Amino acid sequence: MNLEQQKLSIGEKIGYSVGDTASNIFFQTFILFITLFYTDVFGITAKAVGTMFLVTKIWDAVNDPIMGIIADRTNTRWGKFRPYLFWFAIPMGVLGVLTFTTPELSSAGKLIYAYVSYTLLMMAYTAINVPYSAIMGVMTPNSNERTVVSSFRFVAAFVGQLIVQFSVLRLVDIFGENNEARGWQWAMGILSALAVVLFFITFATTKERVQPPKGQKTPFKQDFLDLLSNVPWLLIGGATVFQLIYICMRGGAIMYYFKYFVQDRQMTLFGKDYSFSYTGLSSSFLMAGTVMTIVGVVLAPRISRIIGKSISYAGFLGLAGIATGFFYFLGPKDIILMFVLQLITSFAVGPVSVLQWAIYTDTADYSEWKRGRRATGLVMSASLFALKLGIALGVSALAWILAGYGFEPNQDQTARGLLGIRMVMSVYPAIFAMIGMILMFFYPLKKHMMMQVETELVERRKAAQND
């Protein structure tokens, strides 16, 4: 079979995908728990947390593109990108534990420790996830096959999300007993060890097949100019920022929403009275949503083949935003409606997550087609920066908004404090989802355009092989 038409084996697709299970063990912990951990366990203010998340992105603005440039210029017998999973898996695992360790320090000492440990963890995350994302762009030149790989990837990613949702609070309770800080340290130790093993599996089971044009030697400056003139990348990069603000603000608000607004609750179901703790309700809420997200992930390739990636992305992000906005109208007893809206929202998020990364690999193809130069690592590192910027803005905005509404940790909230929690669970994230949707309506690489790009690139690579 000609290399250009080669289909990837199920084993390689699964092997690649479990790397995102590993990444999501950290990523979902950041989204769901890190703000709550810093305010309610570690012991720093919501305002300080919000500022820290934003300040640390200044270094990411430098670090992420540098990582992409380095990866593009790495040459080993294992490839350009795969070795980084092997080299940085253990450091990332260790830093994951240290970040969720609460030292016996003064308030100023704790804040310094938080800045240093979180920044180092984000650097390790970059060192693995820029190359990891780039691998998908070089496993196969087939755009549709990359969408299928992305679907496998995000089924595995949301398995990681399920692991986090199911296990984190339970592990904290089991190992913490009367010491919640110790519980968090042990919980992250166990989950970090699992992530390390999964990264090693991805390294061992994947292969890089797509190479840059023969003889390509591009200056750093030219790579950046190519990226900044890549209109499709600018649009999906901007949409990613708003998408992640939406996801992180809403995701981070869930524990606050159930702890302070819904609280422990008595319910009558099928004629019987039941007592639910807020932790049980929030865990069930999250896991039910993740199951529906996986359904959306599985259906994403079929949907995108019919209407195209960018239209699918925009439509589902808009649906997620609308469903999220309706949370504003719910009271603390409207548990069933909360779960219904969660199922709709989570289903819509599934295709968005899959298509986002498939679209990024298409923009790398487009850049090669347009400029005659390929920089997959830089495209993916810049994409990861857009993602991390969205995370930082989302969790920072969450913390600042809570502080602005007068939130006080581990206390009964005022009416204004509860309003703030409801707003970061509904209206505010919905606004950002709608902005991301609007941006993608202008995305130019529709189905027919990508078919032309892919066909012409195949012809160029064949010609280069024959030279």
N, C-alpha and C positions, 0 to 999 in steps of 0.2 A: 504493500500500500504506500502511495506517495506520502511523504512526510507532511505535506501541506493539507492533506485531507484526513490525516491521522486522528482517530478518536482516542480519547484517554480511557484507560481501564477503570473499572469500578474501584479497584484497590487503590489506584493512585488518587482518584477523586476523594475517596474516604480518607486516605492518608494525608492529603493536603488539608482537608476540612477540619480534622481534629486539632490542627494548629489554631484554628479560631475558637474551638472549645477552650483551649488553654488561654488565649488572649481574653476571651469573655469572662473567664473566672476573675480576672483583674478588672476588666472594663465594666462589667455589671456591678461589681463591688463598689467601684468608684461612683457609678450613677446612683445606686440605690442606698448605699450606706455610708460613704465616706464623710458627707456633710454631717449626718447624724452622729457618726463616731467622733468627729472632731468637736462638736458642740456638747454632746451629752455624755461622752466617755473620756475623751482626751482632755477636755476642759479649756478650750479657747472659744472666744466669742464668735457669733455668726458673722459679724462684720469683719473680723480678722480673717476668718476662713474665706469669705468672699474675695477679700483683697489678695490673699495668698494665691488663690487659684488663678487670678488674672495676672498677677505679677510674674508668676512662674512661666507664663506663656511668652514673655519677652525672650527668654532663653530658647524656648521652643521655636520661635520665629527664625533663629539662627541655626539651632541644632538639627531640626528636621530636614531642611534642604541640604545641609552639609552631609547628613547621613545618606540621602539619596544620591548625591554626587559621588561619595565614597563607594557606595554599593555599585553604581554604574561602572566604576573604574576598577572594581575588584575582579581578579581573574585567578581562580583556583581550579583544581581538578574536579571539585564538586560543583562548580558554576560560580556565578556572580553573587547570587542572593541566598542560596540554601545554607552556606556555612555560618551565617550570622545566627541562625536558629540554634545551632550546636554551640557556638561560642558564648552566647548571652543568655541561654535558658536558665542556668544556675544562678548567675548574678541577679537576674530579674526575680527569681524565686526568693532569694535571700532578702532583697530590697522590699519585696511584698510583705514579708514578715516584719521587717524593721519599721516600715511605714505605719503598721497597725500595732506597734508597741508603744505603750505609754510610760515614758521614763519619769523617775522621781526628780523633777526639776522645778525651778521657779516658773512663773508664767512666761517671763521673757525667754527662759531657757527652753521651755516647751515649744514656743513659737519658732525659735531658731531651729530646733530639732525637726519640727514639722516641715519647715521650708526646705531643709537640706534633704531629708529622707524622701519627701514627695518629689522634689526635683530630680534626684538620682533615679527614683523609680520610673519617672516619666522618660528619662534618658534611656534607660534599659528597655522600656516599652517601645521607644522609637527605634532602637538598634535592632529589635526583633521584627517589629510590625511594618516598617518600611520595606525591608527585604521580603517579608512574608507576603505582603500585598503585591509586590512586584513579581513574585513567582507566578501568580495567576496569569500575568500578562505574557509570560514566556513559556508556559507549559504547552500551549497550542496557539497557532495563528488564527484559529477558527473562532469568529466572534460569537456565533450561537453556542459553540461548545464551551466558551468561557462563561456564558450565562448559565449553562448547566452546572459548571464547576462552582460558580458563585452560589447557585441554589444548594448544592451539597454543602458548601462552606457555611451557609447561614442556617441550615438545619443543625449542623454541628455547633454553630455559634449559640443558637438558642437552647441547645442541650446544655451548654455551659451556663447559660442564663438560668435554666431550671435547676442545675446543681447549686448555683449561688442562692437562688430563692428558697430552695428546700433546705439547704444545709447550714447556711451561715448562722442564722439566729439559733438554730438547734445546737450547733457546735459551740457557740458562745455560751449557751446555757449549760451544756454538758461539762465543758472544761472550765467555765468561769466560776460555777457554784456561787459564792458570795463575792467574787472578784471579777467584775465584768471586763476590766482591762486585760486580765490574764486570759479570759475566754476569747477575746478578739485575737490575741497573739497566737494562741493555739489553733484557732479556726483558720487563720491565714497561713499558718505553718503547714497544715494538712492540705489545704487547697493549692498552695504554691507548689508543694511536692508533686501533686497530680499534674499541674500545668507543665512542670519541667519534663516529665515523662512524655506528655503529649507533644511537646515541641520536638523532642528527639525522634518521635515516630514520624512527624512530618518531614524532618530532615532526611530520614532514611528511605522514605517511600516515594519522593517526588523527583522529577527530572526537568531540567531546563532545556528547551528545544529551539526557541526563537532567539536568534542572535542579532546584534546591531548590523547595519549595512557594512559590508566588507571594507576594511581599512578606515572605518570611522574614527576620527580623532577630533573631538569638538571641545573648544575652550569653555570653561565654566560660564563665562559671560554669555556666550552664544546659547548655552542650555537655558539660562534664565530668560533671555530674550525670546527664545522659542516658546517657553512656557507662558510668558506674559502676553504673547500674541495669539495664543491658542484659545480662541473665543469659546469653543465647547467646554474646555477645561474650566475657564473662568466662571461659566454659568453653573456647572455642576459643583464646582468648589464653593461658590456663594450659596447655592442651595443646601450644600452639606452643612455649612455653618449654621444656617437657620434651622435645618432639620435636627442637628444635635443640640441646639439651644432648646428646642421643643422637647426632645427626648429626655435630656438631662434635667430640665426644670420640672417636668411632670414626673419623671422617674424618682428624682430626689424628694419630691413633695409627698409621695405616696405614704411613706412611713410617718411623716408628720401628720398627714391627713387622717390616718387611722388612729394614731396614738392620741392626738389632741382633739380631733373633731368627731370621728365616729366613736372612738373609745370602746371599752368592753360593752357587749351588747347582748340583750336577751331577745330571742326571736322565736316566733311560732311557725313551724314548718310541718305541713301535712298533719295538723292537729296536735302536734307535740311541741312543748317548750324546750328550747335549747339555749345554752349559755356559751357565748363565744368571746374569747379574749381578742384584743385588738391585734396582737401578734399573729394569732391563728387566722383572723379575717384577712390581714394584709398578706400573709403568706399564701393563702388560698387565692386571693385576688391576683397576686403576681403570677402564680403558677397557672391559673386558668387562662390568663392572658398569654403566657408563653406558649401554651398548647395551640392557641388560635394563631399566634404568630408563625409557628412552624407550619400550620396549614397554609397560611399565606405564602410562606417561603416555597413550599412544594409546588404551589400553583403558579408562581411567578414566571418561570420560563414559558409556560403555555400561554399565559396572558400577554407577555411581552412579544411573543411571536405573532400574535394576532393584531395588536394595536401599536407595537413599538415600545422600546424601553423608556424613552423620555416621557411619553404621554402616560404610560402606566405609572411611572414614578410620581409625576405631578398629581394624577388623579387620586392615587392612594394616600399621598401625603395630605392632600386636601380633605379627604374623608376622615383621616385620623384627627386632623385639626377640628373639624366640625363636631365629631363625637366627643372629643375632649372638652370643647366649649360647653357642652350640655351639663357637665359636672357642676357648673356654677349653680344650677337650679335645684340640686339635690339637697335634702336634709340628712342628718346623721342616721336616720332610721331607714333611709331608702336603699337598703343593702342590695336588694335584687336588681334595682335599676343601675346601681353602681357596677355590678358584675356584667350586666348586659352591655353597658357602654364600654366597659373594659374589653369585652370580647370583640366588639366592633373595632375599637381603636387598635387592639393588638393584631387582629387579622390584617388591617390596613398597613401596619408598620412592617409586616413581613416582606412583601414585595419591594417596599422602599429600600430596605436594607440590602436585599439581594441585588437590585438593579443599580444601586449607587456604585458599587465596585465594578460591576460589569461595564457600566458607562465610563468609568475612569480608564479601564483598559482600552476602550474604544478611542478615547481621546489621545492615548499614546500612539495607537495606530494612525490616527488622523495626523498627528504631528510628524510622524515618519513619512506619511504619504505627501504631506504638504511641503515639508522642509528637506526631506531626504536624510534626516537624522533621527535616531531613536534614543530616548532617555527615559526608559521605563522607571528606573529608580527615582529620578527626580520628580516625575509625574506623580508617582505614588507617595513620595515623601511630602510633596506639597499638598497632596490630597489628605494625607494623615495629619498634616498641620491644620488644614481646614477643619478636620474632624476634632482635633484636640482644642482648637480655638473655640469651636462650638461647645465642646464640653466645658471649657473654662468659663465662657460667657454664661452658659446655662447654670452651672452650679454657683458661680459668683452672683448672678442675678437672683437665684433662689435665696442665697444667704442674705444678700443686701435687702431684698424685698421683705423677707421675714423680719430682719432687724428694723426696717423702716416701719413695719406695722406693729412693732413693740413685742415681738416674740421673746419669751423667756424660757430657757430649757428646763424641763422637769418640773413645771408648774402648771396650774390651771391657767388657761389663756384668757385674756380679755376679749370682748366682742370684736375689737379691732384686730387683735392677734389672730383670732379664728378666721376673720375675713381675709387676712393676708394668706393664710394657709389655703383657704378655698380658692383664692385668685391664682396662686401658683400651681394649683391642681387643674385649673380650667382655662380662664380667659387669657392669661398672659402666654402660656405655651401655645394655645391655639393661634394666636396672632402670628407667632414665628413660623408655625407650620404653613400658614396661608401664604406668607411671604416666599418661603421656599417653593411652594407650588407655583406661584406666579413666575418666578425666575425660570423654571424648567419649561414653561410654555414657549420660551424663546430659544430653546436648545435646538441647534440646526442639524445635528446628525440623526436624521430620521432613518427609517429602515432602508429606503432605496439608496440613500447616501452611503450608509455603511456597507452595503453590498458592493458599491462601486469601489470604495476604499479597499476593502478586503481583496477583491478580485485583482485590482491593479498591484497591490503589494505582493500577492502570490506570484504574479508574472515577473515583477522586478527581482524577487528572491531567486526564482528559477533562472533568470538570465544571469544573475550574479554567480550562481553555482556553476554555470556553464562557461564562465569566463576563465 
